[in-house]
Amino acid sequence: MSAGILLPSVLLAQFHHFDLGLTLSLGALCICTIDSPGPLLHKRNGMAIGNIFLFVVAAITGFARLNVYTLGIEITLLSFLFSMFTVYGNRAASVGTSALLVMIFMMDKEAKPDHVLILSLTILGGGLWYLLFSLLFFGIRPYRAAQQTLGENVADIADFLRIRANFYLTDVDIDENYRKLVSQQIKVSQHQDAVRELLFKSRVMVKESTNASRILVLTFIDLVDMFEQIMVTHYDYKHIRETFKDTGVLNEIADILQRMGDELDNIAYMVLSNNRLKHKIDFITELEQLKSRIDQIGSDDKTVSNLALKKILINLRDLNDRIKSINNYYNSKSSEILLESNISNEEYSKFVSHQDYASHLFFDNFSFASTAFKHSLRVSLVCLIGFIIAKNFAIGHHSYWVLLTIIVILKPGFSLSKQRNYQRLIGTIAGGIAGILILMYIPDKTVEFIFLIVLMIGTYSFLRLNYVVSVIFMTPYVLILFKFLGVGMVIEERIIDTVIGSTIAFIASYLIFPSWEFEQIQENLVEVINANVNYLIKIAETVLGKEPDTIEYKLARKDVYVKSANLSAAFERMTSEPKSKQRKIKEVHKFVVLNHILSSYIATIASAVSTKRLRKTPSDNIKLLKRSIAVLNECSRKLGGQVFDFITGKSLPVKPDEQTTLSVNDALLKEQLGFINKISSDIEKVTDNILSVQS
């Protein structure tokens, strides 16, 4: 991004056409907002459409700015139009942001009427330059973005595993640890979705499957299976602590899990850096010692069952095997034996979302029931207010910064706007101080230009990782840029405009068509219940004799994890809202935790059922499954959601050579189904409590 934006200015400055280079860089700057990680087709189409809007909006603004009233009308209408692009997903929303950016930058651009189209074409030239520049980079290393996102996902799962380990430490609060676990699950789910988009859609487009692509796909498949393995390791931690706290075995389990997390961090480094680690840790010795310790506990006290500890040991061994498997993919010798994946492109496409771009979707959202519509109206009105205030009260010649602050801060939900507001203010003040120090004590222009490049790279590096840090880099970078443009010190102006924009945005998010999480949380609750019901139905069908379909199981599992992460994210946003708007937040928190436990129990059974053919399972187990599905369906019905009608008949006929005895401990299966039934009933009670306040 930094190179694509800077190169036109730097190169043309050598030929004494710095102004022309700066205009080209402006076009590149606007288009780079669309250049988020994703499949090549999406990037290309997004930036191509963005360039069309870039030219049109630049031309309209160039003429509209000649009259303050026409400019005000344009700002109001275009702010609404491009904010509505959120209904088409993040990529389309970034296209809208790009168009709004060029509108804001053109507001104060001095251009005579006969030069407006030439200026707009020059800005378009900068946008097209960045499009070609970005596609060239992508063509050279098509899987690099997927590698980076996959590496981050491995690191997320390592942190998730460490949080799991804390459940075995008696001095850690269980409820608080659940809150951390749910929060971390959101990060894992978001990164997994991003990897699916990058990897599977890119793989579909790359006709010849390379060794590098196979390694990435196999790593991700194993990683998702590993995450499921970690998810299924749910136990009654309070009971385990009370039973085994004096044996010392819980600390050993926690230590092994922590070290496995460290080994996953090493794998994340391998994925990110393309380096291979010579030293790989194998936990076989530690696991054998743990087995001996567990056996000793069972023999020392016959009154205490060590079955739970044995289950934990089995899960730890499975985790160790998966870690070794992923490690082997990055070993040069073992990479030679990698085989082509037998999953077809059609099956890959099932795991990624497909955005609908139909025109009716835009007009269907013209309702106050739509969050996108309310958000667009809010942005439109607030931009008009900001424009009026900037024209009448703001100081200096860069009053467009008020509108820029509003566009950046205002988000569909109150909590997101509040968070972005805080980050923007802190970053601007801290970055402003840094910028003043640089300009005061470093007069050398060459050194300042080096600082400009470093700060620019920092700005775009942290834009999606840590917005506060990004703004801290951005502020001195803009100050140095303005000095090169001959504007002089604008720090006071920028801070005042930022404060004005932040204040307007904060008040507006609270008063003008606000969106509160309690208004939408019901939809999240329904989605997660339906996902769990669908997962249970897959299990029930297999138990009744239907041949297990691995792809269908994995799709159902993905749906549960994604919907659970969405619910957890909504709950986290709710905690940031005013107390008066946190309707039944304790009950929602209970629902989130119970859902996490339910998903773990379902995944435990699904893991066993999908890999073994269960036949002739006792009727009691079928009844428990039917009861759990019925209870969850009732929860969905009460919340206004759909009901999955699952009517169990007789078991599907089994071929004579398939008549086998149960390979899974029947008592254990019944116990797990009993837990699921109990948790389902608890979820129904919590659902009733949530609905009691909403009615």
N, C-alpha and C positions, 0 to 999 in steps of 0.2 A: 504493500500500500504506500509506504513512504517513498519508495523508488518511483512508483507510477505517478505519484503526485508531484514530486520534486523535479524529476528529470526534464520536463518541458521548460520550467523556469530556469534551471541551471544551464541547460544547453543553449537556450535562446539568449540568455544573459551574455554568453560569450560572443554573440553576434550583435549585441547592443539592441536586442528586442525583448527586454525584460518584461515590459507591460504585456506584450503578446503572450509570452511564456506564462505570466501570472494568470491571464484569463484562461489559458488552456489548463493550467493547474487547478483553477476553480472548477472547471467541468469535471476533471478527474476526481477532485475531492468529493463532489456530489455523487458521482457514480460509484465511488469506492464503498459507500454505505450499503450498496446492494451486494457487494462482493463478500458475502458470508460463506462459510464452508458448506458445500453441497455438491450434488452431481453436476457434471459439466453442462448438461442440457439446461438445467434450472438456472445456473449462473449466467449462461449465455443469453437465454431468453429474458431473464430478469433485467440484465444490464442493457440489452437491446431495446426493450420496452422503456426502460428508464431513460435512455438517450432520446427517445421520441418525446417523452414528457419534458425532458431537460430543455430541448429546443423550444417547444410550444410554450412552456411556462416562462422561460427567459424572455421570449418575444412579447408575450402578453404583459409581463411585469414591466418590461422596458417601455412600453407605451402607456400602461396604466399609471406608472409613477409620475407622469407629467401632470397629473391632477390628483390631489390628495384624496378626493372623494371616490374616484374610480379605483385608486389603489386600495382604499379601505374596503370597497365592495369586493375587489378581487381577493384580498386576503381572507375575507369572511367566507366566500364561496369555495375557494380552492382549499382552505384549511379543512372545511367540512368534507369535500369530495375525497381528498387524498387520505384523510383519517379513516374514511369508510373502507379503505383498502384492507384494513385488518380482518375483514370477513373472509378474505382469501388466503389467510395465513401469513407467516412471518416474512417470506420472500416478497410477497406483494406489499406488505406493510412497509418494507424497506424501500420499495420503489416509490411509495407515497412520500416517505421521509425525504428521499432524494429530491423529489419535485418541490417539496416545501423548502428545502435548503436553498435551492437555486432561486426560489421566489424571494426568500429573505435576503440573500446576498445581492440580488439585483435591485432591491428597494432603494438603496443609496448609491447605486452605480450611475455616475454621471455619463449620460449618452444622449446625443441629439437624435431626434426621430429618424433621420436618414441613416444613422449608424446602428440602430437597434438590431436590425436583422443581421448585420455583419457581426456584431458583438455576440448575438445568439448563436450564429453559425460557428464562431470561434469557440464558444463554450461547448457546443456540440462536438467540435473537433477534439477537445480535451477529453470529453466523455468517451468518444470512439477510440481514442488513443489508449485510455485506461482499459477498455473492453478487450482490445487486442493484446495489450500487455499482460492482463490477467490470464487470458486463455493460453498465451504462450507459456506462462509459468505452470499452469495446470497441465498442459500437454507434456512438459518435461517430466513432472513428477505427479502423475494422476492419483496415486494412492497416499501421498504425503499427508494430506489433511485427515484421511481416514486413520493413518498411523498415529497422528497426534491425538485425535479424539479417542482412539482405542487405548492408547497409553494412559490418558487421563482417566478413562473408565476403569482400567486395572488399578490405578492408584485410589480411585473412589471405593472400589470393592475392598482394597486393603484396609482403608479406614473403617469401612462397614464391619469388617471382620474384627478389628480391634475393639470397636464398640461392643460387639457381641461378646468378646472376651471379658469385658468388664462385668457382665452378668454373674460371672463366677467369683468375683471379688466381693467379699462380704461387706466391705466398707463403702461400696458404691450404691447409691439410691436407685432402686429398680425403676420407679416411675420416671425419674429424670433421665435415666439411661434409655428408656423407651422413647422419650422425646427426641433425644439425640439420634437414636437409630432411625426413627421415622424421617427426621430431617435429612439424614445421610442417604436414605433410600430414594429421596427426591433427586439428589444429584446423580446417583447411579442410574436411575431410570432415564433422566434427561440425556445423559451421555450415551446410554445404550440406544436410544432412539436416534441420536445424531449419527452414531456409527452405522446403524441400519441404513439410514438415508445415504450416507457417503459410500458405504461399502457395497451394498446389494444393488443400488441403482447404478453405481459406477460399473460394477461387475457385469450387469446386464448389458451395458453399452460397450464394454471391452470384449470383443469377439474372441480373442485368443486369451485364454486364462493363463496367466503367468505364474511362476513359482511364488513370487512375492504376494500376489493376490490370494493364492491358495493358503499361504501361511496366515495371512490376515483373517481370512474367512474361518479357517479351522480354529485359530486362536479365539475369535469372537464366539464361535459356537461353544467351545469348551468353557469360555468365560461366563456365558449365560448359564450353562449347566452348573458351573461352580457356584454362581450366585444363588441358583435354586437350592443347591446343596447347603449353602450357608443359611438360606431362608428356612429350610425344613428343620434345622436344628433348634426347634423351640421346645422348651421344657418348663415345668413349674419351678422357676428359679428360686422362689421363696422356699419351697419344700426341699429342694436340693441343698440350699445353703444350710437350712436347719438340720438336715440329716448328716451332711458330710463336712460341716465347717471345721470340725476338730481333727479331721484326718490329714489335712494338708493337700489332698488330691486336687481340690478346686483351684488352688494357686498354680499347680503344675499344668492343669488344663488351660488356664488363662495364659500362662507363659508360652505354651506351645502355639496357641492361637495368635498371640502377639508376634511371635517369631515367624509364623506363616504369613502374617500381614507384612512383615519386613521383606520376606522372600517375594511376595507379590509386588512390592515396591521395586525390587530389583528387576522383575520381569517388566514392569512399567518403564523402567529406564531402558531396558533392551529394545522395547517396542518403539519408544520415542527417539532413541539415539542411533538405532541400527547397529549397535554394538553387541557383542556376545560376551557373557560373563563366563570366565573359565571355572570359577568356583561356584558349584551349585549345592545347596543344602538339601540333604535327604533326612527326613524326620523319622526313619524306620527305627533307629536305636531308641529315640525318646519315646516313641509309641509303644515299643516292646516293654520299656521300663514302666510306662504308664499302665500297660496291661497287667504286669506283675503286681503293681500297687493295687489295682482294682480287684484282682483275684484275692489278694491278701486281705482286703477289707471285707470281702464276702466270706472268707474262711474264718476271720477273727470274730465276726459278729453275725451269727446265723439269723438273728431277728431282723437284721437290716438287709433289704434287697438292693443289690448293686446293679440291677437291670438298667437303670437310667444311665449309670456310668458306662456300661457296656455299649449302649446306644451311642453315647457321645464318642466313645473310642472308634466305633465303626464309621461315624461321620468324619472324624479326624483322619482316618486312613483314606477315605474317599477323597477328602480334600488334598491330602498329600499326593495321591495318584494323579489328580487333575493338575496340580502344580507341576509335577514332573512331566506330564504330557505336554503342557504349554512350553515348558523349558526345552523340551526335545525339538519343538518346531524351529527354535532359534539356534539349534546345534547344527553346524555345517554338515556333519556326517549324516545325521538323521533326516535332514531336509531332502536328501537325495531319494528317500523312499516314500516321500509324500505322494499320494495318489490323487487323482482328480476327484473332487467331491461329486457324489451321485445325486445331489440336489439340483433340480432343474431351475432354469431362470424363472419359470412360472411360479415355482414354489418359493424362490427368493422374494419375488414381488409381493407375495402374501404378507410378508413380515414388515413391509414399509407402508406408510400411509399414502393415500392418493388424494391430492387436493382437487376439489371441484371448482372450476372457474366459470360455471354457468352464470349468465347475466341475472337470472331470477334470484340468485343468492344475494346479490347486491340489493335488489328492491324488496326482497322478503324481509330484510333487516330494517326497513323503514317503519319502525315501531318502538315505542318506549319500553317494550319488553326486551328489546335488544340492547345488550351492553355496548356493542360497537356503535349503534346509532346515538345513544346517550353520550358516549365518549366523543364522537365526531361533533355533535352539537356543542359540547363543552369546549372542545379545542377551538371551534369556529368562533364562539362568543368571546372566549378568553383572548384569542389572538387579536380580535377587534379591539377589546379593552386595552390590551397591551400596546397596540399600535397607536391608539389615541393618547395614552399616557406617555409613550415614548416621544410622540411628536410635540407634546405640550410641556412635559416636565423633565424628561431625561436630559442629561448633559452631554456635550460633545457631539461628534459626527458619526458615532457608531451605535446609535440607538437601536439598530436592528438586533443588537445583542439581547434586548428584552424579549423579542419574539423568539429568538433562537433558544433562550433559556426555557421559555414556555413550551415550545415544541419538544424539547429534550425531556423535560420533567413530567409533563402531563401523560399519564398512563390510564388505561381503562379502569383500573381499580384504585381505591383510595390509598391502600397500603403501599402499592408500588410507586405511586406519585410521591407519597410521604418519604419513602426510602430514597428515591432518586433526588428529591429536593434537598434532603440532608446531605447526601453525597456531593451534590453539585456545589453547595455553599462551602462545605469543608474543603473540598478540592480547590475551589477558586481562591479562597483566602490563603491556604497553604502554598498553592502554586504561585500566587501573586507575590508573596514574600520572597520565594525562591527566585522569581523572575526579576524583581527589583535588585536583589543582591548580585545576580549575574550581570545585569546592565550597569550597575554602579561600579563594580570592582573588576570587570573584564571588558575593557574598551576595545580590545583587538577584534576586528571584524571576522578574521579567519577562525579564531577560537569561538566566537559567537555563532558562526555558521556551523561549526562542528557540534556545538551544544544544540543548535536547532535540529540537526539530523538525529542526534541521540534522543532528544525530547520527543521528536515526531515518532520515532520508532517505538519509544515507550508508550506514547499515547495510543497507538493502534495495537500494540501488544497486549495492553491491559484493558482494552475497550470492553471485551466480553468476559474478562476474568475478574477484574476488580475496578469498578467504575470510579471510585474515589482516587485511586492511584492514577488512573487514566487522565482525570481532570487535573490532578496535581502536575502531571507532565504537560498537559495541553495548555495550561495558562501561561507558563513562561515561554513555551514554543510560540504561542500567538503574540506575546509581547515582543519577542525578538523579531518575529516576522514583520510586525508593524513598524519596528525601528528601521528595518531594511527598506520598508515602503516609504519612509520619511514621515510617518505619523507622529512619532515621538512616544513619550510615556503615556499609556492609556490605562494603567492599572486601576487608578481611582475610578475612571469611567466604567471599566469592566466590572469591578466589584459592585458599584452602585446599580448598574443595569441588571446584574445577576440577582442582587437582593430584591430589586423591584419585580423582576420576572418570577423569582421563587415565591415571593409573597403573594402575587396574583394567582399563581398556579396552585399554591396550597389552599388559599381561601376558596378558589373555584372548585377544587376537588371535593371540598366539604359541602359547598352550598349549591353549585350548579349541576343538576342532574347527577348526583353522586351514585356510585355503584358500591354496594356493601356486599361482603362475602356471604352473609346470612341469606341474601336474596337468591344466591346461586348454589349454595352448599347442598341443597336438596337434590339437584341434578347430579352432583358428584356422588352423593350417597347412593342414588339409584344405579348409577353406572357401575360402581364397585360391587354392589349386591348382585347385579345381573352377571357381571364377570365371574363372580364366585359360583353362582348357580350354574352357569355354562360349564365351568371347570368340573363341578360335581356331577353334572349330567354325563360328561365324557367318561368319568370314573364309573358311574352307574352302568353305562352302556357296555363298558369293557367287562365289568363284573358279571353282567348278564350273558356274556359270551361273545360280544362283538369283537372282531379283530382290532387290536389297538393300532391307531394311526399316529405315528410319532409326530408328523407335521401338525396334525390337529391338536395334539396335546401341547405342543410348543406354542402354537398360536393362542390357545386358551390360557396358557401360563403367562405369555407376554401380555395378554389383555388384562389379566388380574394385576400384574405388577405395574403396568402403565396407569390403570385406573386408580390403584392404591396410591401411587405417587402423586397423581392429580389431586386426590382427596387430601393427602398430607400437605401438599403445597397450598391448597385452599385454606386449610386449618392454620397453617403458619401465617398466611396473609391476614387471617381473621384476628390473630393475636396482636397485630400491629395497628388495628383499628381502634377508634375511641371505645371506651368501656361500655358506653350506652348502646353501641352497635354490635357488641359481642354476645349475641343471643345464644343462650344455652351452650356456652363454649366448653364447659366441663363435660357436658353430655357428648358433644362432638368429639372431644378428646378421647372419651371412653370408647366411642365408636371407632375412632382411628386405631386405637390400641387393640380392641377386640378384632377388628378386621385384619390387623397384622397377624394376630395369633391364629385366626381362622385360616388365613392364606397359608400360614406355615403348616398347619395340620393337613389341609387339603393337598399341599405340595408333597408332604410326607407320603400320603397314600398314593397320589398320582405317580410318584417316582417308582413305587413298588409295582403298582398295577400296570403301568405302561411298558414295563420291561419284562413282566411275567404274565403268563396266561392264567388268569384266575377262572376256575370252573367250579361248579357245584358249591358256590359260597352259601353259607347258611342263610335262611330266610330272614333271620334277625338283622343281619347286616344290610339286606335290601331294605328292610323296614326303616332302619336308621337313616339310610341314604334318602329314601323317599320323604321321611319326616323333615330332615334338614333342608331339602330342596323346597318342600312345602312352606316351611317357616320363613325361609329367605324370600320366597315368592310373595308371601303375605306382606313382608316388610316392603318389598318393591311396590306392591299394590297400594299400600297405605301412603307411600311417598309419591304416588301418581305415576309410577313407572310401569313397564311392561312385565308380563308374567310368562315364564317359560313353562309350557305345558309338557310335563314328562310323565307319561303313563307307562308303568312297567308291566309287561306281560310275563310270559314264560321266558326262560333263558333261551337264547338262540341255539339251534341244534349244533352239537359238537361232533365232529368226525370221530369214528372209533379210535383212530390212532392218536387222537388228541385228548382222550380221556385220561387225565392225570390228576394226581392228588394236589391239594393246595400247596404251593411252594412258598407262600407267605404265612407266617404264624397267624392262625385264625384268631386267636385270642387278642393278639396285638392289633390286628385289623379292627376287630370289634371295639377295642379300647379307643383307638384313634377316631372311629366313627362316632363313638359315644361323646368324645370331646367336641367333635365338630357339631353334633346335635346340641350340646350344652351351650357352646359359644353362639350358635345360631339363635337359640332362645334368648340369650343375653343381648344379642344385637337387636332382636325384636323389641325387648323392653326399652333399650336405649332409644330406638326409633320412636316408640310411643312418647317418650319423654321429650324428644326434640320437637315432635309434631304438636305436643300439648301447648308449647309456648308460641309456636308459629300460628296456631289457630286462634 
